[in-house]
Amino acid sequence: MPDTAALPSHALPIRKAAELLGVSAHTLRYYEREGLLDVPRTEGGERLYGERELAALRFLFHLRGVGVNMAGLREYVALVRQGDGTVTVRRELLVRHEQAVNAQLETLATALHAIRRKIEKYDQ
């Protein structure tokens, strides 16, 4: 269990962290159960989210938002936990995700162009 004494004074309880991140407390507990995050707790068992946890969650939510599944998130987190020796592998993984996102953007741009053409046609 992480040392709560090392937490910044601005650590947030789960409800406030969820609100700040725009997700439910259930989602935060789920990410923790999936092994994606180690959240420090008070002696009473209350989760406390510091900037490190919030930043990690924000990044994981970005990955999730572009289609990375939970297995992919677990893979990435496992590499991070292995330390600096995995930086090259992590970079390669992120480059692959970047390429997938760029392909999605191209597909969306094509679809958007078609929609705009149809709207223009209706406006005439």
C-alpha positions in Angstrom: 0.0 0.0 0.0 1.4 3.4 -0.9 2.4 5.7 1.9 -0.3 8.3 2.4 2.2 10.6 4.1 3.7 11.1 0.7 0.5 12.4 -0.8 0.2 16.0 -1.8 -2.0 18.1 0.5 -4.4 18.5 -2.4 -5.2 14.8 -2.7 -8.9 14.2 -3.5 -11.4 11.7 -2.3 -12.9 9.4 -5.0 -16.1 11.5 -5.4 -14.2 14.7 -6.1 -11.6 13.0 -8.4 -14.5 11.4 -10.4 -16.2 14.8 -10.7 -12.9 16.5 -11.8 -12.3 13.8 -14.4 -15.9 13.7 -15.6 -16.5 10.0 -14.8 -18.2 8.1 -12.1 -16.7 6.8 -8.9 -17.6 3.4 -10.2 -15.3 3.9 -13.2 -12.4 4.8 -11.0 -13.0 1.8 -8.8 -13.2 -0.4 -11.9 -9.8 0.9 -13.2 -8.3 0.1 -9.9 -9.8 -3.4 -9.8 -8.4 -3.9 -13.3 -5.0 -3.3 -11.9 -4.5 0.0 -13.9 -3.9 2.2 -10.9 -2.6 1.9 -7.3 -4.5 4.4 -5.3 -3.2 5.4 -1.9 -5.7 5.2 1.0 -6.2 6.7 4.4 -6.0 4.5 7.4 -9.8 4.4 7.2 -9.6 3.0 3.7 -10.7 6.2 1.8 -9.1 6.4 -1.6 -7.0 9.6 -2.2 -6.2 10.7 -5.7 -3.1 12.9 -6.0 -1.9 14.6 -9.2 0.1 11.5 -10.2 -3.0 9.3 -10.1 -5.1 12.0 -11.9 -2.5 12.4 -14.6 -2.3 8.6 -15.1 -6.1 8.3 -15.4 -6.4 11.2 -17.8 -3.9 9.5 -20.1 -5.6 6.1 -19.8 -8.9 7.8 -20.6 -7.4 9.4 -23.7 -6.2 6.0 -24.8 -9.5 4.4 -24.1 -11.2 7.2 -26.0 -9.4 6.3 -29.2 -10.3 2.7 -29.0 -7.6 1.1 -26.9 -9.2 -1.8 -25.1 -8.7 -2.8 -21.4 -6.1 -5.4 -22.4 -4.1 -2.7 -24.2 -4.3 -0.4 -21.2 -3.1 -3.2 -18.9 -0.3 -3.9 -21.3 0.8 -0.3 -21.3 0.5 0.0 -17.5 2.5 -3.2 -17.0 5.3 -1.7 -19.1 5.3 1.5 -17.2 5.6 -0.4 -13.9 8.6 -2.2 -15.3 10.5 1.0 -15.4 12.6 3.0 -17.8 13.9 -0.1 -19.5 10.6 -0.3 -21.3 10.5 3.2 -22.7 11.3 2.0 -26.3 8.6 -0.6 -26.2 6.1 1.9 -24.8 7.0 4.4 -27.5 6.5 1.8 -30.2 3.1 0.9 -28.7 2.0 4.5 -28.6 3.3 5.1 -32.2 1.0 2.2 -33.3 -1.9 3.8 -31.5 -1.1 7.1 -33.1 -1.1 5.5 -36.5 -4.5 4.0 -35.8 -5.9 7.3 -34.6 -4.6 9.0 -37.8 -6.4 6.4 -39.9 -9.6 7.0 -37.9 -9.2 10.8 -38.5 -8.8 10.2 -42.2 -12.0 8.1 -42.3 -13.9 10.7 -40.3 -12.7 13.5 -42.5 -13.9 11.7 -45.6 -17.3 11.0 -43.9 -17.5 14.7 -42.8 -16.8 15.9 -46.3 -19.6 13.6 -47.7 -22.0 14.9 -45.1 -21.2 18.5 -45.8 -21.7 17.9 -49.6 -25.1 16.5 -48.9 -26.0 19.4 -46.6 -25.0 21.9 -49.4 -27.1 19.9 -51.8 -30.1 20.3 -49.5 -29.4 24.0 -49.0 -29.7 24.6 -52.8 
